[in-house]
Amino acid sequence: MSASKGGVPVLKARLVRGKEVVLDWADILLGRRDWSTPPRRLMFVGGGDFSKIGERYLNFFVDVCGLKPDDSVLDAGCGVGRLAIPLTRYLSPPGAYRGFDVVKPGIEWCSQAITPRFPHFQFEWANLYNKTYNPQGTMTAADFRFPYEDQQFDFIFLTSVFTHMLPGDVDHYLAEIARVLRPGKFCLTTYFLLNEESRRLMASGASRLDFKYGGRGYLTLDPTLPESAVAHEEAFILASLSKAGLAVDTSIRYGSWCGRKGTIRFQDEVVAKKAAG
Ligand SMILES: C[S@@+](CC[C@H](N)C(=O)[O-])C[C@H]1O[C@@H](n2cnc3c(N)ncnc32)[C@H](O)[C@@H]1O
């Protein structure tokens, strides 16, 4: 891309960021933001209502995944605490929360805003390469050993994280999830799953996301920035879960991302259980 073509989007991005910084300061000076609302400039976790999405997932964790207040929980790819914040009202010691992410400012905000109020909530930065979220990352996700002990957690979730990771990395993360999850316990992961129905809906023009660029075993919206949004083959994800020893519990809860009707969720949600014993 020539300098003149690249200049306009760069300038636009800087103007948007400048506006967010000004509004963040205005929020602080006017007392418009409470401790649990991250600054606008850190809202990199996608659209929708930040607190409503957090509340919906908390209910899902409790009602469907059987989360208990004294459970030990891992939020891999915790972003800027969208799910950690509602969990602070539910988990209490000996219950504990661990979150990690590749975006350093998100982890810094969570560590400063959440941990001092709720010391059983801890956050770690993992300097992993992700072309969209951490292009300066020095480690690869496919080789990353989660910094936790075997069988440390009662519940693990990754919301809107595998939709930004490539298949080899997802495969490795599922194995790591299985390693640090206790037997008989659940994990929740979300996806844009490629199957007959989602492909048909995309071909008909009904999909809100136009996954048309092919990578090795996945589709993306943008070939220059594949991790901006990644759709995975459903068969690959099911095989990968099974290889890790994670059995899909009940059925997959499919989302509306591809134009599917009659569902309240946007991404496809998979609840899986590690075999007991
Ligand atoms: C759309 S955001 C979702 C954040 C959070 N899970 C939520 O629901 O609010 C995607 C997140 O995935 C994180 N991410 C991308 N690659 C990752 C990796 N290899 N390991 C952990 N997190 C990753 C990004 O940094 C970003 O915070």
Ligand as a Chemical Component Dictionary entry (heavy atoms), coordinates in Angstrom:
data_LIG
# 
_chem_comp.id                   LIG 
_chem_comp.type                 NON-POLYMER 
_chem_comp.pdbx_formal_charge   0 
_chem_comp.three_letter_code    LIG 
# 
loop_
_chem_comp_atom.comp_id 
_chem_comp_atom.atom_id 
_chem_comp_atom.alt_atom_id 
_chem_comp_atom.type_symbol 
_chem_comp_atom.charge 
_chem_comp_atom.model_Cartn_x 
_chem_comp_atom.model_Cartn_y 
_chem_comp_atom.model_Cartn_z 
_chem_comp_atom.pdbx_ordinal 
LIG C1  C1  C 0  -12.785 -9.966  21.166 1  
LIG S1  S1  S 1  -11.628 -9.986  22.476 2  
LIG C2  C2  C 0  -12.525 -10.880 23.728 3  
LIG C3  C3  C 0  -11.987 -10.629 25.101 4  
LIG C4  C4  C 0  -12.741 -11.347 26.232 5  
LIG N1  N1  N 0  -12.639 -12.766 26.143 6  
LIG C5  C5  C 0  -14.180 -10.909 26.261 7  
LIG O1  O1  O 0  -15.064 -11.708 25.931 8  
LIG O2  O2  O -1 -14.417 -9.742  26.584 9  
LIG C6  C6  C 0  -10.431 -11.181 21.934 10 
LIG C7  C7  C 0  -9.311  -11.355 22.947 11 
LIG O3  O3  O 0  -8.492  -12.465 22.608 12 
LIG C8  C8  C 0  -7.181  -12.146 23.025 13 
LIG N2  N2  N 0  -6.216  -13.055 22.412 14 
LIG C9  C9  C 0  -5.837  -13.138 21.123 15 
LIG N3  N3  N 0  -4.922  -14.109 20.967 16 
LIG C10 C10 C 0  -4.729  -14.665 22.188 17 
LIG C11 C11 C 0  -3.908  -15.710 22.692 18 
LIG N4  N4  N 0  -3.078  -16.400 21.905 19 
LIG N5  N5  N 0  -3.981  -16.006 24.006 20 
LIG C12 C12 C 0  -4.813  -15.332 24.826 21 
LIG N6  N6  N 0  -5.593  -14.314 24.405 22 
LIG C13 C13 C 0  -5.554  -13.988 23.113 23 
LIG C14 C14 C 0  -7.064  -10.711 22.585 24 
LIG O4  O4  O 0  -5.978  -10.063 23.137 25 
LIG C15 C15 C 0  -8.397  -10.151 23.028 26 
LIG O5  O5  O 0  -8.360  -9.657  24.344 27 
# 
loop_
_chem_comp_bond.comp_id 
_chem_comp_bond.atom_id_1 
_chem_comp_bond.atom_id_2 
_chem_comp_bond.value_order 
_chem_comp_bond.pdbx_ordinal 
LIG C1  S1  SING 1  
LIG S1  C2  SING 2  
LIG S1  C6  SING 3  
LIG C2  C3  SING 4  
LIG C3  C4  SING 5  
LIG C4  N1  SING 6  
LIG C4  C5  SING 7  
LIG C5  O1  DOUB 8  
LIG C5  O2  SING 9  
LIG C6  C7  SING 10 
LIG C7  O3  SING 11 
LIG C7  C15 SING 12 
LIG O3  C8  SING 13 
LIG C8  N2  SING 14 
LIG C8  C14 SING 15 
LIG N2  C9  SING 16 
LIG N2  C13 SING 17 
LIG C9  N3  DOUB 18 
LIG N3  C10 SING 19 
LIG C10 C11 SING 20 
LIG C10 C13 DOUB 21 
LIG C11 N4  SING 22 
LIG C11 N5  DOUB 23 
LIG N5  C12 SING 24 
LIG C12 N6  DOUB 25 
LIG N6  C13 SING 26 
LIG C14 O4  SING 27 
LIG C14 C15 SING 28 
LIG C15 O5  SING 29 
# 
